[in-house]
């Protein structure tokens, strides 16, 4: 298996985690600060892993 493909799969997994954290908000308070921060970190990681995977495949 190519390492670029592994990075793309990892990016998709991290993107799913960011989406899951973003969707889990409290009904009364909305999203908390740590939820937004963790979703942002996961989103940035997903974008970096996906970009690295694409560059690795090219």
N, C-alpha and C positions, 0 to 999 in steps of 0.2 A: 504494500500500500504506500502510496506517495505521501510524503510529509506535508505537502501543500494541501492535499485532501483532508488530512487529519486536522490541520489548522482551520480549514473551512468548517469542518464538523464541530470543532471546539467553539468557533465563533457563533455558529447556530445555537449550540447549547447555551452559551452565555447570553445570547439574545433572548432566548426563551426564559432564562432566569430573570433577566431584567424586566421582561414583560410580566412575568408572574409576580414579582415584587411590586411593580407599578400598579397592577390590578388589585392587589390586596390592601385596600384602604378601609379605614374605620368609617362606619356609617355616620357617626356624630362628629368626629374630629377631622375627617379627611385623611390625607397622607401626612405622615409625620416627617420630620427632618431626616432622621436616619434612613427611612424608607426611600426618600428621594435621593439621598447621598449614595446608598447602596445600588439603587437602580442606575444612577449616573455612572458609577464605577463599573458596573457590569456592562453597561452599554458601551463605554469607552473601550473596555477590554474586548468586547465582541467585535467592535469595529477594527481594532488593531489586529486581532487574530485573523479576521476575514481578509483584511488588506494584505497581511503577510502571506496568507495562504494563496491569494490570487497572484501576488508577485512571485511566490515560489513556483507556481504552476507555469508562469510565463517565462 
